[in-house]
Amino acid sequence: MDETLVYCYLGRPKFFNSSNEYFYSFRLDDEPDVEYCAFKRPGVDRFLERCAEYYDLCILTAGDELYAKTLLRWLAPSIPENLWYCRDFCAQDTNGNRYKDLSALPGPPFDPRNTLLLDDSAPGIVVPATNGLSIPRFAPQSGRSDEENYERMRQDSALETFGNMLCKAKFTSCSDIRTPIREFYEYVENWTRQNAA
């Protein structure tokens, strides 16, 4: 969720406009002095709408429950609340780092052939890693002003690109979702290698 579909500022950035549909401000009962200012990633509504035609959608986030559910009521109201899996559904390694174990989610038995997790930290925090599809982070860049980051972030088109890819037959009609995920990473690796030369 965070840095994949939305970015939340702690405090109000200069460009924040509460009348803009891409912005949402909220406070939590357990932290009433902290104002969260959410910036919805451009294209998120259309992305969720399109993907819902082909996939059973759920949200898996490392965010704590009160924070995540407050945000998701605004961000993804079309996904039923019983399919919002928060921090308690994430596993933890011996160093305290959280990761997303897809086989541990409630519901039907996990089938790696038809389960995909889109995440800015994939495949590193996804188990099994072969089911994680990485999308560029949606977050401010350090060393840039609020205004510079806003201009860059509001032009972000990653969800449009990934929506187009995920809604094509290569993904929607495959017998094993891991195949197009692997091909995606091979393509990115080849492209990176060719353009680094």
HUMO-V160711 format. One record per residue. N is the residue number from 1. RES is the residue in three letters. SS is DSSP state (2 for helix, 1 for strand, 0 for the rest). PHI is phi as a letter, one per 30 degrees, with the letter a starting at -180 (999 if undefined). PSI is psi in degrees with one decimal (* if undefined). Layout:
# HUMO-V160711
N/RES/SS/PHI/PSI ; N/RES/SS/PHI/PSI
This chain:
# HUMO-V160711
1/MET/0/999/-66.0 ; 2/ASP/1/d/131.4 ; 3/GLU/0/i/6.1 ; 4/THR/0/c/-52.2 ; 5/LEU/0/c/-19.3 ; 6/VAL/1/a/158.5 ; 7/TYR/1/b/133.3 ; 8/CYS/1/c/125.2 ; 9/TYR/1/d/144.8 ; 10/LEU/1/c/105.3 ; 11/GLY/0/j/166.8 ; 12/ARG/0/c/115.9 ; 13/PRO/0/d/160.1 ; 14/LYS/0/e/-34.9 ; 15/PHE/0/d/-5.9 ; 16/PHE/0/d/130.2 ; 17/ASN/0/b/107.9 ; 18/SER/0/d/-14.7 ; 19/SER/0/d/-6.5 ; 20/ASN/0/d/130.6 ; 21/GLU/0/d/-16.5 ; 22/TYR/0/d/-3.9 ; 23/PHE/1/c/146.5 ; 24/TYR/1/b/129.9 ; 25/SER/1/c/136.9 ; 26/PHE/1/a/160.5 ; 27/ARG/1/b/152.5 ; 28/LEU/1/c/147.0 ; 29/ASP/0/e/-34.4 ; 30/ASP/0/d/-5.4 ; 31/GLU/1/b/63.3 ; 32/PRO/1/d/-18.5 ; 33/ASP/1/d/-9.5 ; 34/VAL/1/c/124.7 ; 35/GLU/1/c/123.2 ; 36/TYR/1/c/132.3 ; 37/CYS/1/b/108.3 ; 38/ALA/1/c/139.7 ; 39/PHE/1/b/109.2 ; 40/LYS/1/d/132.8 ; 41/ARG/0/d/132.3 ; 42/PRO/0/e/133.8 ; 43/GLY/0/i/2.2 ; 44/VAL/2/d/-40.4 ; 45/ASP/2/d/-48.0 ; 46/ARG/2/d/-39.4 ; 47/PHE/2/e/-49.7 ; 48/LEU/2/d/-40.0 ; 49/GLU/2/d/-47.3 ; 50/ARG/2/d/-46.6 ; 51/CYS/2/d/-30.6 ; 52/ALA/2/d/-20.1 ; 53/GLU/0/d/-24.3 ; 54/TYR/0/c/-21.4 ; 55/TYR/0/b/153.0 ; 56/ASP/0/d/110.0 ; 57/LEU/0/d/144.0 ; 58/CYS/0/b/167.9 ; 59/ILE/1/c/130.5 ; 60/LEU/1/b/114.7 ; 61/THR/0/b/149.5 ; 62/ALA/0/d/-0.8 ; 63/GLY/0/d/147.5 ; 64/ASP/0/d/161.0 ; 65/GLU/2/d/-47.5 ; 66/LEU/2/d/-46.8 ; 67/TYR/2/d/-52.5 ; 68/ALA/2/d/-45.9 ; 69/LYS/2/d/-35.4 ; 70/THR/2/d/-44.4 ; 71/LEU/2/d/-42.3 ; 72/LEU/2/d/-26.7 ; 73/ARG/2/d/-29.9 ; 74/TRP/2/d/-43.1 ; 75/LEU/2/d/-43.8 ; 76/ALA/0/b/57.7 ; 77/PRO/0/d/-17.8 ; 78/SER/0/d/-17.6 ; 79/ILE/0/c/123.2 ; 80/PRO/0/e/143.0 ; 81/GLU/2/d/-29.5 ; 82/ASN/2/d/-4.5 ; 83/LEU/2/c/18.4 ; 84/TRP/1/c/108.1 ; 85/TYR/1/c/118.7 ; 86/CYS/0/c/-164.9 ; 87/ARG/2/e/-38.8 ; 88/ASP/2/d/-18.9 ; 89/PHE/2/c/-2.4 ; 90/CYS/0/c/143.9 ; 91/ALA/1/d/168.4 ; 92/GLN/1/b/134.3 ; 93/ASP/0/d/-179.2 ; 94/THR/0/d/-18.6 ; 95/ASN/0/c/2.0 ; 96/GLY/0/i/2.9 ; 97/ASN/0/d/135.5 ; 98/ARG/1/d/145.4 ; 99/TYR/1/b/164.5 ; 100/LYS/1/c/102.4 ; 101/ASP/1/c/103.8 ; 102/LEU/2/d/-28.0 ; 103/SER/2/d/-13.2 ; 104/ALA/2/c/-3.6 ; 105/LEU/0/d/146.7 ; 106/PRO/0/d/168.2 ; 107/GLY/0/j/-156.7 ; 108/PRO/0/e/154.1 ; 109/PRO/0/e/141.0 ; 110/PHE/0/d/130.1 ; 111/ASP/0/b/107.6 ; 112/PRO/0/d/-15.6 ; 113/ARG/0/d/-21.3 ; 114/ASN/0/b/28.2 ; 115/THR/0/b/129.3 ; 116/LEU/0/b/137.6 ; 117/LEU/1/b/119.4 ; 118/LEU/1/c/121.9 ; 119/ASP/1/a/144.3 ; 120/ASP/0/d/-16.7 ; 121/SER/0/c/5.6 ; 122/ALA/0/d/154.0 ; 123/PRO/0/d/-1.4 ; 124/GLY/0/e/-36.9 ; 125/ILE/0/c/9.6 ; 126/VAL/1/c/132.6 ; 127/VAL/1/b/122.7 ; 128/PRO/0/d/144.4 ; 129/ALA/2/d/-27.0 ; 130/THR/2/d/-10.2 ; 131/ASN/2/c/4.5 ; 132/GLY/1/c/129.5 ; 133/LEU/1/c/122.2 ; 134/SER/1/d/133.0 ; 135/ILE/0/c/146.1 ; 136/PRO/0/e/144.0 ; 137/ARG/0/d/140.0 ; 138/PHE/0/c/93.7 ; 139/ALA/0/a/157.4 ; 140/PRO/0/d/152.0 ; 141/GLN/0/c/135.6 ; 142/SER/0/d/149.3 ; 143/GLY/0/i/0.1 ; 144/ARG/0/c/151.3 ; 145/SER/0/d/163.8 ; 146/ASP/2/e/-43.5 ; 147/GLU/2/d/-42.1 ; 148/GLU/2/d/-43.4 ; 149/ASN/2/d/-40.2 ; 150/TYR/2/d/-46.2 ; 151/GLU/2/d/-42.6 ; 152/ARG/2/d/-45.1 ; 153/MET/2/d/-34.6 ; 154/ARG/2/d/-14.4 ; 155/GLN/0/c/3.8 ; 156/ASP/0/e/132.6 ; 157/SER/0/b/17.8 ; 158/ALA/2/d/-40.3 ; 159/LEU/2/d/-32.5 ; 160/GLU/2/d/-46.0 ; 161/THR/2/d/-48.9 ; 162/PHE/2/d/-34.3 ; 163/GLY/2/d/-44.4 ; 164/ASN/2/e/-43.6 ; 165/MET/2/d/-48.4 ; 166/LEU/2/d/-21.4 ; 167/CYS/0/c/9.4 ; 168/LYS/0/c/158.5 ; 169/ALA/2/e/-30.1 ; 170/LYS/2/e/-35.8 ; 171/PHE/2/c/-45.7 ; 172/THR/2/d/-23.4 ; 173/SER/0/c/9.4 ; 174/CYS/0/d/156.1 ; 175/SER/0/d/-17.2 ; 176/ASP/0/b/111.0 ; 177/ILE/2/d/-22.8 ; 178/ARG/2/d/-24.7 ; 179/THR/2/d/-54.7 ; 180/PRO/2/d/-27.5 ; 181/ILE/2/d/-48.0 ; 182/ARG/2/d/-42.8 ; 183/GLU/2/d/-34.8 ; 184/PHE/2/d/-48.2 ; 185/TYR/2/d/-37.0 ; 186/GLU/2/d/-41.8 ; 187/TYR/2/d/-47.2 ; 188/VAL/2/d/-42.6 ; 189/GLU/2/d/-44.9 ; 190/ASN/2/d/-43.1 ; 191/TRP/2/d/-44.0 ; 192/THR/2/d/-44.4 ; 193/ARG/2/d/-43.7 ; 194/GLN/2/d/-37.4 ; 195/ASN/2/d/-10.7 ; 196/ALA/2/d/-19.8 ; 197/ALA/0/d/*
